[in-house]
Protein backbone atom coordinates (compact mmCIF):
# COMPACT_ATOMS: atom_id res chain seq x y z
CA UNK A 1 0.00 0.00 0.00
CA UNK A 2 1.40 3.39 -1.00
CA UNK A 3 1.55 6.34 1.37
CA UNK A 4 -1.26 8.03 -0.59
CA UNK A 5 -3.48 4.97 -0.32
CA UNK A 6 -2.83 4.79 3.42
CA UNK A 7 -3.77 8.46 3.83
CA UNK A 8 -6.99 7.94 1.87
CA UNK A 9 -7.90 4.96 4.03
CA UNK A 10 -7.25 6.91 7.23
CA UNK A 11 -9.18 9.96 5.96
CA UNK A 12 -12.18 7.77 5.10
CA UNK A 13 -12.20 6.40 8.65
CA UNK A 14 -12.26 9.94 10.07
CA UNK A 15 -15.00 11.03 7.66
CA UNK A 16 -17.19 8.06 8.54
CA UNK A 17 -17.08 9.07 12.23
CA UNK A 18 -17.08 12.86 11.82
CA UNK A 19 -19.88 15.10 13.03
CA UNK A 20 -21.57 17.67 10.77
CA UNK A 21 -19.29 20.53 11.86
CA UNK A 22 -16.17 18.56 11.02
CA UNK A 23 -17.62 17.44 7.71
CA UNK A 24 -18.38 21.05 6.76
CA UNK A 25 -14.78 21.99 7.52
CA UNK A 26 -13.40 19.10 5.52
CA UNK A 27 -15.71 19.95 2.64
CA UNK A 28 -14.60 23.60 2.68
CA UNK A 29 -10.95 22.59 2.54
CA UNK A 30 -11.58 20.23 -0.35
CA UNK A 31 -13.57 22.85 -2.27
CA UNK A 32 -10.81 25.43 -1.89
CA UNK A 33 -8.19 22.90 -2.93
CA UNK A 34 -10.13 21.93 -6.05
CA UNK A 35 -10.49 25.49 -7.37
CA UNK A 36 -8.32 26.30 -10.34
CA UNK A 37 -5.49 28.75 -9.90
CA UNK A 38 -5.52 31.60 -12.42
CA UNK A 39 -1.71 31.39 -12.53
CA UNK A 40 -1.96 28.05 -14.33
CA UNK A 41 -3.82 29.71 -17.21
CA UNK A 42 -1.43 32.61 -17.76
CA UNK A 43 0.86 32.51 -20.80
CA UNK A 44 4.49 31.67 -20.06
CA UNK A 45 5.70 35.14 -21.09
CA UNK A 46 3.41 36.74 -18.49
CA UNK A 47 4.60 34.35 -15.78
CA UNK A 48 8.21 35.15 -16.71
CA UNK A 49 7.52 38.91 -16.52
CA UNK A 50 5.93 38.56 -13.09
CA UNK A 51 8.81 36.41 -11.83
CA UNK A 52 11.33 38.95 -13.12
CA UNK A 53 9.46 41.83 -11.48
CA UNK A 54 9.39 39.97 -8.15
CA UNK A 55 13.15 39.36 -8.37
CA UNK A 56 13.80 43.03 -9.12
CA UNK A 57 11.58 44.07 -6.24
CA UNK A 58 13.40 41.73 -3.86
CA UNK A 59 16.67 43.41 -4.86
CA UNK A 60 15.23 46.84 -4.05
CA UNK A 61 14.59 47.90 -7.64
CA UNK A 62 11.34 49.49 -8.64
CA UNK A 63 9.11 52.01 -6.91
CA UNK A 64 6.62 51.76 -4.10
CA UNK A 65 2.93 52.18 -4.73
CA UNK A 66 3.06 55.52 -2.87
CA UNK A 67 5.77 56.81 -5.24
CA UNK A 68 3.82 55.82 -8.31
CA UNK A 69 0.55 57.25 -6.98
CA UNK A 70 2.23 60.56 -6.13
CA UNK A 71 3.56 60.88 -9.67
CA UNK A 72 0.32 59.96 -11.43
CA UNK A 73 -2.27 61.20 -8.92
CA UNK A 74 -2.97 64.27 -11.04
CA UNK A 75 -4.25 61.98 -13.82
CA UNK A 76 -6.74 60.27 -11.50
CA UNK A 77 -8.59 63.42 -10.39
CA UNK A 78 -10.52 65.92 -12.44
N, C-alpha and C positions, 0 to 999 in steps of 0.2 A: 504494500500500500504506500503510495507516495505521500509526501507531506501535505499536499493540497487535498488529496482524498481524505486524509485523517482530519484536517481542519473542517472540511465539509461535514463529515460524520459527527464531529463534536458540535458544530454549529446547529445541525439538525436536532441533536438532543436538547440543546438549550432552547431552541425555538418551540419544540414540542411541549416544554414545561413552562414557557414564559407566560407572564400575565399580559393583559392588553397594553398596559403602559410600556412595557419592555418591547412588545411587538411593534408598537408605533415608532419607538426609537430606532429599532432595527430597520424598519421599513424606510424611515426618513434617511438613514445612512445609505441604504442601498439605492434609493432614488437619486440622491445627490451623486453617488459614485457612478451611476449609469448615464448621467447627463453628458452630452458631448461637450468637449472643450473647443471654443472658437479657435484657439491656437492651432489645432490640428487641421483646420480648413484654410489657414492663411497660406499664400504662395511662399515658396522658399525665399525669394528675394525680400519679402517683407519681414520674415523671421530673421534673416541675416541683418537687415537694417536695424531692427529692434535690438538684437544682440549686440551689435556694434555700438549703438547709442548707450546701452546699459554699461558696456565696458568703458566708454568715454566718460560717462557720468561717474563711475566708480573711481576713475583717475582724477576727478576734479574738473574735467572739461565741461563745457556747456554753461548754461545760465539757469538760475533758479526761476521758478514760476513768477515770483515777485519782480525780478528784473525784467522779464519779458512783458508782464502786465504793465509795468511802469512805462516801458517804451511804447507800447501799442494801445494804452488805455484811451488815448485821444480818439482812436478809430472806433472804439466801442460806444462812445457817448455822442449824442447829437446836441 
